Amino acid sequence: MLGQRVITALVLLALLLPALFAANPWPFVGLTLLLIAAAGWEWGRLNAAGPLLSLAMGAMLAAAGAAAAFAGWTGQAPPAAWVLASVLWLAGGAFALKRGPSAWPHLPRLARWVLGLVMLWVAWLAIAQARSFGINFILSVFCLVWAADISAYAGGRAFGRRKLAPSISPGKSWEGVFAGMAGVLLLALAWLAFDRAYAPDSASLYTRLFGRLGAVGAVLALLLLAAMSVVGDLVESLVKRAAGAKDSSRLLPGHGGVLDRVDALLPVFPIALALAWL
């Protein structure tokens, strides 16, 4: 299993890093759209769409993304889209987690399908637009999610006592959440120093937030983003638990599916763009 995880991770990095650093944005736009279309297929499978309809959902997601790209939205999407996505994630995420896995299948299937496709499309669009801001900016958002996840795992293993959501993800604890938030704040301090010292190609998310919101506002925004990375993870776990699935698929050997790898990114990127815009 470990060998599979390492090989899959290396293959993904070999594909993603050249696309990310390419002078032309289209390789990154196309590759990420392919991955998010695969996530759309997985979403259909987890929500009783059936094999053919699940494939159609992935294709529809790819077509909607391509249409947005050719319309120029990957460079400049309407800022209201990020605010709307943020509100939906904050309200909808809290509602779904409060109701729990048992309530999810009782939502109309059409509503679940549409919610998932919209959620994935907006997240992909936010990732594509973040790339247009600059490499330093998009990496700062990716690393925020990774820092929150790694710190939460380490803090939970070391200090975890109080369960966060035992009916959804028994391994997560409140101590892990707080450790994840601390990890994000430490990362922000280090990145701010990096931006000042080396003046990279673009301002990072942290420099933008501290410059526009002030120290207190930026800290609150970063704590919100760290918390929403947990919400994204929990929402996907809720859907999998409701479907009786361990992984969203087996597309990525050793890792599960695409949704398993991007769940925490889905709310963070739109909310990060909303905060950077504000």
Residue frames as qw, qx, qy, qz and C-alpha x, y, z in Angstrom:
[[0.000, 0.884, 0.467, 0.000, 0.00, 0.00, 0.00],
 [0.296, -0.801, 0.099, 0.510, 2.77, 2.46, 0.91],
 [0.414, -0.146, 0.599, 0.669, 4.58, 1.68, -2.33],
 [0.218, 0.617, 0.666, 0.359, 1.41, 2.35, -4.32],
 [0.132, -0.927, -0.270, 0.222, 0.86, 5.65, -2.52],
 [0.366, -0.618, 0.312, 0.622, 4.40, 6.81, -3.24],
 [0.365, 0.106, 0.689, 0.617, 4.29, 5.81, -6.92],
 [0.116, 0.764, 0.603, 0.196, 0.89, 7.46, -7.44],
 [0.217, -0.897, -0.106, 0.369, 2.04, 10.64, -5.70],
 [0.393, -0.414, 0.460, 0.680, 5.17, 10.81, -7.86],
 [0.297, 0.377, 0.710, 0.515, 3.17, 10.33, -11.06],
 [0.011, -0.887, -0.462, 0.005, 0.73, 13.07, -10.04],
 [0.306, -0.793, 0.112, 0.515, 3.58, 15.44, -9.20],
 [0.425, -0.124, 0.603, 0.664, 5.28, 14.66, -12.52],
 [0.182, 0.593, 0.657, 0.429, 2.07, 15.74, -14.28],
 [0.164, -0.904, -0.389, 0.061, 0.97, 18.64, -12.10],
 [0.437, -0.658, 0.080, 0.608, 4.25, 20.49, -11.48],
 [0.334, 0.006, 0.500, 0.799, 5.19, 21.05, -15.16],
 [0.010, 0.673, 0.619, 0.405, 1.60, 22.12, -15.88],
 [0.332, -0.848, -0.317, 0.265, 1.59, 24.49, -12.91],
 [0.387, -0.629, 0.198, 0.644, 4.89, 26.15, -13.80],
 [0.490, 0.375, 0.554, 0.559, 4.27, 26.31, -17.56],
 [0.073, -0.148, 0.049, 0.985, 4.26, 29.83, -18.99],
 [0.414, -0.186, -0.484, -0.748, 0.94, 29.13, -20.70],
 [0.456, -0.171, 0.577, -0.656, -1.94, 28.49, -18.24],
 [0.775, 0.125, -0.275, -0.555, -3.76, 26.02, -20.51],
 [0.544, 0.152, -0.820, 0.091, -1.88, 22.84, -19.49],
 [0.001, -0.001, -0.741, 0.671, -2.80, 23.47, -15.84],
 [0.554, 0.121, 0.111, -0.816, -6.37, 24.42, -16.72],
 [0.726, 0.175, -0.522, -0.411, -6.80, 21.27, -18.83],
 [0.434, 0.113, -0.856, 0.256, -5.22, 18.86, -16.36],
 [0.138, 0.045, 0.644, -0.751, -7.15, 20.17, -13.37],
 [0.635, 0.137, -0.070, -0.757, -10.37, 20.10, -15.40],
 [0.650, 0.134, -0.727, -0.179, -9.72, 16.43, -16.23],
 [0.237, 0.018, -0.833, 0.500, -9.26, 15.67, -12.53],
 [0.330, 0.112, 0.414, -0.841, -12.37, 17.56, -11.47],
 [0.685, 0.128, -0.387, -0.604, -14.39, 15.77, -14.16],
 [0.524, 0.049, -0.843, 0.110, -13.21, 12.48, -12.63],
 [0.022, 0.061, 0.672, -0.738, -14.38, 13.81, -9.26],
 [0.549, 0.108, -0.020, -0.828, -17.78, 14.52, -10.84],
 [0.678, 0.074, -0.679, -0.270, -17.98, 10.90, -11.97],
 [0.324, -0.007, -0.826, 0.462, -17.15, 9.81, -8.42],
 [0.273, 0.043, 0.377, -0.884, -19.81, 12.11, -6.99],
 [0.684, 0.061, -0.324, -0.650, -22.43, 10.50, -9.20],
 [0.615, 0.042, -0.787, 0.033, -21.40, 7.01, -8.11],
 [0.161, -0.031, -0.718, 0.677, -21.59, 8.01, -4.44],
 [0.343, 0.219, 0.325, -0.853, -25.06, 9.47, -4.94],
 [0.535, 0.299, 0.777, -0.145, -26.86, 6.63, -6.72],
 [0.365, 0.619, -0.201, -0.666, -26.55, 8.05, -10.23],
 [0.906, 0.283, 0.314, -0.020, -25.75, 4.75, -11.92],
 [0.674, -0.176, 0.397, 0.598, -22.76, 4.01, -14.20],
 [0.400, 0.508, 0.456, 0.612, -23.88, 5.82, -17.36],
 [0.127, -0.936, -0.243, -0.219, -25.33, 8.84, -15.61],
 [0.600, -0.691, 0.116, 0.387, -22.19, 9.16, -13.49],
 [0.579, 0.040, 0.415, 0.701, -20.08, 9.25, -16.65],
 [0.163, 0.738, 0.430, 0.493, -22.46, 11.83, -18.09],
 [0.371, -0.913, -0.143, 0.093, -22.07, 13.95, -14.95],
 [0.613, -0.433, 0.273, 0.602, -18.31, 13.92, -15.34],
 [0.423, 0.338, 0.499, 0.677, -18.67, 14.89, -19.01],
 [0.055, -0.887, -0.376, -0.263, -21.09, 17.72, -18.15],
 [0.494, -0.801, 0.017, 0.339, -18.67, 19.04, -15.57],
 [0.572, -0.147, 0.405, 0.698, -15.83, 18.97, -18.11],
 [0.257, 0.595, 0.511, 0.565, -18.01, 20.77, -20.68],
 [0.232, -0.936, -0.261, -0.045, -19.06, 23.44, -18.17],
 [0.566, -0.627, 0.174, 0.507, -15.43, 23.99, -17.20],
 [0.506, 0.130, 0.485, 0.702, -14.31, 24.22, -20.82],
 [0.091, 0.800, 0.453, 0.383, -17.07, 26.76, -21.52],
 [0.382, -0.902, -0.085, 0.182, -15.95, 28.88, -18.57],
 [0.614, -0.359, 0.324, 0.624, -12.33, 28.69, -19.70],
 [0.386, 0.349, 0.513, 0.683, -13.10, 29.80, -23.26],
 [0.090, -0.891, -0.374, -0.243, -15.27, 32.61, -21.86],
 [0.295, 0.596, -0.317, 0.676, -12.22, 33.90, -19.98],
 [0.636, -0.686, -0.054, -0.350, -13.52, 33.12, -16.51],
 [0.887, -0.193, -0.196, 0.372, -10.36, 31.27, -15.49],
 [0.445, 0.262, -0.129, 0.847, -8.62, 34.64, -15.63],
 [0.126, -0.059, 0.274, -0.952, -11.38, 36.80, -14.22],
 [0.237, -0.467, -0.839, -0.148, -14.58, 35.23, -12.94],
 [0.293, -0.711, -0.158, -0.619, -17.31, 37.41, -11.39],
 [0.101, 0.306, -0.699, 0.638, -16.24, 38.05, -7.75],
 [0.653, -0.203, 0.177, -0.708, -19.85, 37.52, -6.66],
 [0.850, 0.075, -0.495, -0.163, -19.37, 33.83, -7.51],
 [0.457, 0.183, -0.708, 0.506, -16.83, 33.46, -4.70],
 [0.276, -0.196, 0.431, -0.837, -19.06, 35.26, -2.20],
 [0.804, -0.047, -0.132, -0.578, -22.04, 33.09, -3.13],
 [0.778, 0.133, -0.608, 0.080, -19.95, 29.91, -2.94],
 [0.187, 0.252, -0.660, 0.682, -18.64, 30.97, 0.47],
 [0.529, -0.162, 0.264, -0.790, -22.14, 31.54, 1.82],
 [0.874, 0.039, -0.313, -0.368, -23.32, 28.18, 0.47],
 [0.636, 0.193, -0.681, 0.306, -20.36, 26.35, 1.99],
 [0.027, -0.241, 0.584, -0.775, -20.73, 28.04, 5.37],
 [0.636, -0.059, 0.226, -0.735, -24.47, 27.48, 5.60],
 [0.873, 0.162, -0.324, -0.327, -24.79, 24.23, 3.67],
 [0.513, 0.308, -0.741, 0.306, -21.75, 22.62, 5.25],
 [0.185, -0.205, 0.638, -0.719, -22.96, 23.39, 8.75],
 [0.754, 0.023, 0.080, -0.651, -26.46, 22.09, 7.91],
 [0.815, 0.232, -0.512, -0.144, -25.18, 18.84, 6.38],
 [0.362, 0.272, -0.768, 0.454, -22.83, 18.11, 9.27],
 [0.381, -0.168, 0.490, -0.766, -25.52, 18.86, 11.83],
 [0.839, 0.081, -0.058, -0.535, -27.97, 16.45, 10.16],
 [0.523, -0.395, 0.755, 0.007, -25.34, 13.71, 9.77],
 [0.020, 0.215, -0.862, -0.458, -24.90, 10.80, 7.32],
 [0.227, 0.352, 0.899, -0.128, -28.34, 9.31, 7.95],
 [0.303, 0.724, 0.325, -0.527, -30.10, 12.41, 6.61],
 [0.025, -0.487, 0.528, 0.695, -28.07, 12.74, 3.41],
 [0.105, 0.120, 0.902, 0.401, -29.83, 9.98, 1.38],
 [0.150, 0.650, 0.697, -0.263, -33.20, 11.59, 2.17],
 [0.112, 0.618, -0.144, -0.765, -32.33, 14.64, 0.09],
 [0.782, 0.561, 0.170, -0.210, -33.72, 14.36, -3.46],
 [0.794, -0.045, 0.362, 0.486, -31.15, 12.75, -5.71],
 [0.436, 0.730, 0.235, 0.471, -31.38, 15.57, -8.25],
 [0.238, -0.956, 0.083, -0.150, -30.58, 18.11, -5.54],
 [0.734, -0.513, 0.351, 0.274, -27.56, 16.08, -4.43],
 [0.734, 0.294, 0.362, 0.494, -26.32, 15.76, -8.00],
 [0.240, 0.867, 0.143, 0.413, -26.67, 19.46, -8.75],
 [0.452, -0.878, 0.156, -0.005, -25.10, 20.52, -5.45],
 [0.794, -0.306, 0.366, 0.377, -22.10, 18.31, -6.06],
 [0.627, 0.461, 0.337, 0.531, -21.54, 19.41, -9.66],
 [0.031, 0.943, 0.063, 0.325, -21.86, 23.09, -8.77],
 [0.617, -0.746, 0.220, 0.117, -19.52, 22.65, -5.80],
 [0.781, -0.094, 0.394, 0.475, -16.89, 20.95, -7.98],
 [0.473, 0.675, 0.295, 0.482, -17.24, 23.42, -10.86],
 [0.145, -0.968, 0.025, -0.205, -16.85, 26.48, -8.63],
 [0.698, -0.599, 0.307, 0.244, -13.87, 24.94, -6.82],
 [0.737, 0.182, 0.380, 0.528, -12.15, 24.16, -10.14],
 [0.269, 0.842, 0.201, 0.423, -12.85, 27.67, -11.42],
 [0.396, -0.908, 0.133, -0.026, -11.37, 29.12, -8.22],
 [0.774, -0.326, 0.371, 0.396, -8.24, 26.97, -8.59],
 [0.609, 0.466, 0.359, 0.532, -7.85, 28.01, -12.24],
 [0.053, 0.935, 0.083, 0.340, -8.24, 31.70, -11.38],
 [0.613, -0.748, 0.196, 0.165, -5.83, 31.38, -8.45],
 [0.771, 0.019, 0.346, 0.535, -3.23, 30.17, -10.98],
 [0.367, 0.736, 0.247, 0.512, -3.77, 33.36, -12.98],
 [0.338, -0.939, 0.027, -0.049, -2.89, 35.41, -9.88],
 [0.200, 0.747, -0.613, 0.160, 0.58, 33.85, -9.83],
 [0.717, 0.071, -0.682, 0.129, 2.47, 30.75, -8.74],
 [0.154, 0.169, -0.645, 0.730, 3.21, 32.16, -5.28],
 [0.521, -0.136, 0.166, -0.826, -0.47, 32.86, -4.66],
 [0.855, -0.023, -0.340, -0.391, -1.84, 29.46, -5.69],
 [0.620, 0.136, -0.701, 0.325, 0.92, 27.59, -3.84],
 [0.068, -0.228, 0.539, -0.808, 0.16, 29.56, -0.69],
 [0.718, -0.112, 0.051, -0.685, -3.46, 28.35, -0.81],
 [0.847, 0.099, -0.517, -0.078, -2.52, 24.74, -1.54],
 [0.442, 0.220, -0.679, 0.544, 0.02, 24.77, 1.30],
 [0.391, -0.294, 0.335, -0.805, -2.54, 26.24, 3.70],
 [0.886, -0.085, -0.136, -0.436, -4.71, 23.15, 3.20],
 [0.798, 0.184, -0.535, 0.207, -1.76, 20.78, 3.46],
 [0.150, 0.350, -0.583, 0.718, -0.42, 22.51, 6.59],
 [0.608, -0.264, 0.210, -0.718, -3.86, 22.33, 8.22],
 [0.931, 0.012, -0.276, -0.240, -4.15, 18.63, 7.38],
 [0.671, 0.253, -0.576, 0.393, -0.66, 17.63, 8.51],
 [0.032, -0.351, 0.513, -0.783, -0.80, 19.69, 11.70],
 [0.731, -0.228, 0.074, -0.639, -4.27, 18.36, 12.53],
 [0.907, 0.059, -0.416, -0.038, -3.10, 14.79, 12.04],
 [0.491, 0.271, -0.591, 0.580, -0.02, 15.29, 14.21],
 [0.238, -0.318, 0.391, -0.830, -1.92, 17.21, 16.89],
 [0.824, -0.170, -0.111, -0.529, -4.74, 14.69, 16.92],
 [0.835, 0.093, -0.522, 0.148, -2.35, 11.76, 17.29],
 [0.372, 0.239, -0.560, 0.701, -0.48, 13.46, 20.12],
 [0.103, -0.014, 0.479, -0.872, -3.25, 15.21, 22.05],
 [0.473, -0.189, -0.482, -0.713, -6.59, 14.06, 20.61],
 [0.067, 0.098, 0.859, -0.497, -9.16, 13.33, 23.30],
 [0.422, 0.469, 0.444, -0.636, -12.45, 14.98, 22.34],
 [0.426, 0.277, 0.758, 0.408, -14.03, 13.59, 19.18],
 [0.096, 0.218, -0.179, -0.955, -15.03, 16.16, 16.58],
 [0.694, 0.182, -0.143, -0.682, -17.64, 14.21, 14.61],
 [0.382, -0.260, 0.884, -0.072, -17.66, 10.56, 15.70],
 [0.697, 0.393, 0.551, -0.236, -20.59, 9.58, 13.47],
 [0.584, 0.795, -0.076, -0.146, -18.81, 10.95, 10.38],
 [0.613, 0.554, -0.467, 0.315, -15.06, 10.64, 10.93],
 [0.790, -0.589, -0.170, 0.030, -14.16, 8.97, 14.24],
 [0.771, 0.000, -0.115, 0.626, -10.46, 9.74, 13.90],
 [0.188, 0.587, 0.010, 0.787, -10.83, 13.52, 14.01],
 [0.458, -0.556, -0.529, 0.448, -10.62, 15.44, 17.27],
 [0.033, -0.986, -0.156, -0.054, -11.06, 19.01, 18.42],
 [0.530, -0.674, 0.306, 0.414, -7.42, 19.04, 19.50],
 [0.599, 0.130, 0.552, 0.566, -6.48, 18.15, 15.93],
 [0.230, 0.844, 0.387, 0.290, -8.55, 21.05, 14.59],
 [0.268, -0.953, 0.059, 0.128, -6.82, 23.51, 16.91],
 [0.624, -0.382, 0.465, 0.498, -3.41, 22.08, 15.96],
 [0.520, 0.467, 0.529, 0.481, -4.32, 22.54, 12.29],
 [0.039, 0.968, 0.204, 0.138, -5.20, 26.18, 12.92],
 [0.472, -0.783, 0.263, 0.309, -1.92, 26.74, 14.73],
 [0.663, -0.032, 0.535, 0.523, -0.04, 25.16, 11.84],
 [0.371, 0.737, 0.419, 0.380, -1.73, 27.51, 9.37],
 [0.168, -0.985, -0.009, 0.023, -0.84, 30.59, 11.43],
 [0.589, -0.548, 0.420, 0.420, 2.81, 29.50, 11.66],
 [0.599, 0.300, 0.546, 0.502, 2.87, 28.88, 7.91],
 [0.180, 0.920, 0.290, 0.195, 1.43, 32.35, 7.32],
 [0.352, -0.886, 0.192, 0.234, 4.19, 33.99, 9.38],
 [0.623, -0.252, 0.552, 0.494, 6.88, 32.10, 7.49],
 [0.491, 0.531, 0.547, 0.422, 5.33, 32.94, 4.12],
 [0.005, 0.990, 0.141, -0.008, 5.00, 36.62, 4.97],
 [0.447, -0.710, 0.386, 0.383, 8.73, 36.69, 5.75],
 [0.608, 0.091, 0.630, 0.474, 9.44, 34.91, 2.46],
 [0.336, 0.810, 0.423, 0.228, 7.36, 37.42, 0.48],
 [0.148, -0.978, 0.069, 0.133, 9.19, 40.35, 2.06],
 [0.538, -0.555, 0.503, 0.388, 12.64, 38.85, 1.59],
 [0.455, -0.042, 0.735, 0.502, 12.37, 37.52, -1.95],
 [0.380, 0.509, -0.019, -0.772, 9.54, 39.45, -3.68],
 [0.435, 0.097, 0.862, 0.243, 8.24, 36.46, -5.69],
 [0.088, 0.236, 0.644, 0.723, 6.13, 36.62, -8.86],
 [0.377, -0.568, -0.402, -0.611, 2.94, 37.48, -6.97],
 [0.310, -0.412, 0.506, -0.691, 1.69, 38.29, -3.49],
 [0.209, -0.106, -0.968, 0.092, 0.71, 35.23, -1.49],
 [0.415, -0.634, -0.577, -0.307, -2.71, 34.82, 0.06],
 [0.560, -0.545, -0.402, 0.476, -1.17, 35.77, 3.41],
 [0.283, -0.117, 0.056, 0.950, 0.31, 39.04, 2.16],
 [0.182, -0.409, -0.494, -0.746, -3.00, 39.94, 0.53],
 [0.512, -0.634, -0.575, -0.071, -5.00, 39.19, 3.67],
 [0.507, -0.488, -0.283, 0.652, -2.69, 41.08, 6.04],
 [0.205, 0.019, 0.206, 0.957, -2.50, 44.01, 3.63],
 [0.268, -0.384, -0.479, -0.743, -6.26, 44.30, 3.11],
 [0.628, -0.569, -0.478, -0.229, -7.74, 43.10, 6.40],
 [0.232, -0.744, 0.433, -0.453, -5.06, 44.02, 8.94],
 [0.126, 0.324, -0.906, 0.241, -3.48, 41.61, 11.43],
 [0.445, 0.061, 0.696, -0.560, -6.66, 40.76, 13.36],
 [0.735, 0.414, 0.029, -0.537, -8.79, 40.37, 10.25],
 [0.520, 0.495, -0.678, -0.162, -6.15, 38.24, 8.54],
 [0.068, -0.215, 0.919, -0.324, -5.81, 35.92, 11.53],
 [0.593, 0.220, 0.522, -0.573, -9.58, 35.46, 11.68],
 [0.698, 0.507, -0.255, -0.437, -9.68, 34.80, 7.93],
 [0.344, 0.435, -0.832, 0.003, -6.93, 32.18, 8.20],
 [0.293, -0.055, 0.841, -0.451, -8.67, 30.46, 11.09],
 [0.702, 0.368, 0.214, -0.571, -11.84, 30.36, 8.99],
 [0.615, 0.520, -0.523, -0.280, -9.97, 28.81, 6.05],
 [0.083, 0.309, -0.925, 0.207, -8.37, 26.20, 8.30],
 [0.484, 0.125, 0.675, -0.543, -11.79, 25.34, 9.74],
 [0.716, 0.463, -0.010, -0.522, -13.35, 25.12, 6.27],
 [0.376, 0.448, -0.797, -0.150, -10.67, 22.67, 5.13],
 [0.172, -0.035, 0.919, -0.352, -11.96, 20.40, 7.91],
 [0.593, 0.369, 0.350, -0.624, -15.56, 21.00, 6.79],
 [0.585, 0.506, -0.459, -0.438, -14.70, 19.98, 3.24],
 [0.191, 0.276, -0.939, 0.080, -13.10, 16.78, 4.49],
 [0.302, 0.118, 0.791, -0.520, -16.06, 16.00, 6.76],
 [0.634, 0.406, 0.065, -0.654, -18.68, 16.65, 4.09],
 [0.560, 0.400, -0.664, -0.292, -17.00, 14.18, 1.73],
 [0.057, 0.136, -0.945, 0.292, -16.67, 11.66, 4.58],
 [0.485, 0.217, 0.506, -0.679, -20.38, 12.14, 5.33],
 [0.689, 0.418, -0.239, -0.541, -21.33, 11.39, 1.72],
 [0.420, 0.337, -0.842, -0.043, -19.10, 8.30, 1.63],
 [0.141, -0.028, 0.866, -0.479, -20.47, 7.03, 4.92],
 [0.611, 0.298, 0.272, -0.681, -24.04, 7.54, 3.69],
 [0.706, 0.443, -0.406, -0.375, -23.15, 5.53, 0.55],
 [0.927, -0.269, 0.262, -0.017, -21.36, 2.82, 2.54],
 [0.761, 0.555, -0.150, 0.301, -18.09, 3.51, 0.69],
 [0.706, -0.492, -0.011, 0.509, -14.58, 3.64, 2.12],
 [0.297, -0.303, 0.325, 0.845, -13.13, 5.63, -0.80],
 [0.456, 0.584, 0.065, -0.669, -14.71, 7.75, -3.51],
 [0.862, 0.457, -0.157, -0.152, -13.18, 5.41, -6.12],
 [0.819, -0.324, 0.319, 0.349, -9.97, 3.52, -6.90],
 [0.559, 0.818, 0.006, 0.137, -8.70, 5.87, -9.58],
 [0.130, 0.802, -0.499, 0.301, -5.58, 6.72, -7.58],
 [0.855, -0.085, -0.498, 0.118, -3.95, 3.50, -6.33],
 [0.548, -0.099, -0.507, 0.658, -3.08, 3.75, -2.66],
 [0.003, -0.008, -0.194, 0.981, -4.96, 7.04, -2.29],
 [0.319, 0.526, 0.689, -0.384, -8.55, 6.17, -3.21],
 [0.406, 0.696, 0.510, 0.301, -10.28, 8.61, -5.53],
 [0.279, 0.451, 0.058, 0.846, -9.86, 12.19, -6.68],
 [0.419, -0.744, -0.196, -0.482, -12.49, 13.41, -4.21],
 [0.816, -0.480, -0.205, 0.248, -10.50, 11.82, -1.40],
 [0.630, -0.022, -0.003, 0.776, -7.55, 14.01, -2.35],
 [0.118, 0.351, 0.167, 0.914, -9.32, 17.31, -3.08],
 [0.333, -0.683, -0.645, -0.075, -12.15, 17.35, -0.52],
 [0.401, -0.641, -0.270, 0.596, -10.48, 19.92, 1.76],
 [0.256, -0.082, 0.307, 0.913, -9.66, 22.15, -1.22],
 [0.045, 0.555, 0.713, 0.427, -13.27, 22.46, -2.38],
 [0.192, -0.907, -0.373, 0.031, -14.43, 25.10, 0.13],
 [0.522, -0.570, 0.038, 0.633, -11.02, 26.68, 0.74],
 [0.389, 0.088, 0.418, 0.816, -10.26, 27.98, -2.76],
 [0.020, -0.705, -0.486, -0.516, -13.56, 29.84, -3.35],
 [0.444, -0.848, -0.260, 0.125, -13.50, 31.29, 0.16],
 [0.585, -0.357, 0.143, 0.714, -9.83, 32.29, -0.22],
 [0.267, 0.326, 0.429, 0.799, -10.65, 34.16, -3.42],
 [0.229, -0.822, -0.446, -0.270, -13.63, 35.83, -1.76],
 [0.555, -0.731, -0.112, 0.381, -11.42, 36.99, 1.11],
 [0.515, -0.132, 0.283, 0.798, -8.64, 38.14, -1.22],
 [0.117, 0.571, 0.488, 0.650, -11.20, 40.06, -3.29],
 [0.354, -0.866, -0.350, -0.048, -12.69, 41.72, -0.19]]
